[in-house]
Amino acid sequence: MGWLVSYTLASIAASFIVVKIFDYIVGGASSGLASIVRAGLFVATWTAITAQVGMRGFSKHVRQLRQGFIKRVLH
């Protein structure tokens, strides 16, 4: 469960950094469109990082399954 908390906190931190960079580029504009884009960037960054970590874990498990299958076939 600790890995889930650490990845969640890392994705939130990265999302905040992306939003701060966006605010710096835009100049801190607080229009409705900027707020929508800011929220979209936060969600997209969070989703991308979480999906990347999930796919990495999935690939690791598939690799382990393949190695186990190959060992059973060869022995």
PECOR-V99582 format. One record per run of one state. SS is the DSSP state (H for helix, E for strand, L for the rest). FROM is the first residue (numbers start at 1). LEN is the number of residues. If there is no record, write none. Layout:
ss=SS from=FROM len=LEN
ss=SS from=FROM len=LEN
This chain:
ss=L from=1 len=1
ss=H from=2 len=25
ss=L from=27 len=5
ss=H from=32 len=43
ss=L from=75 len=1
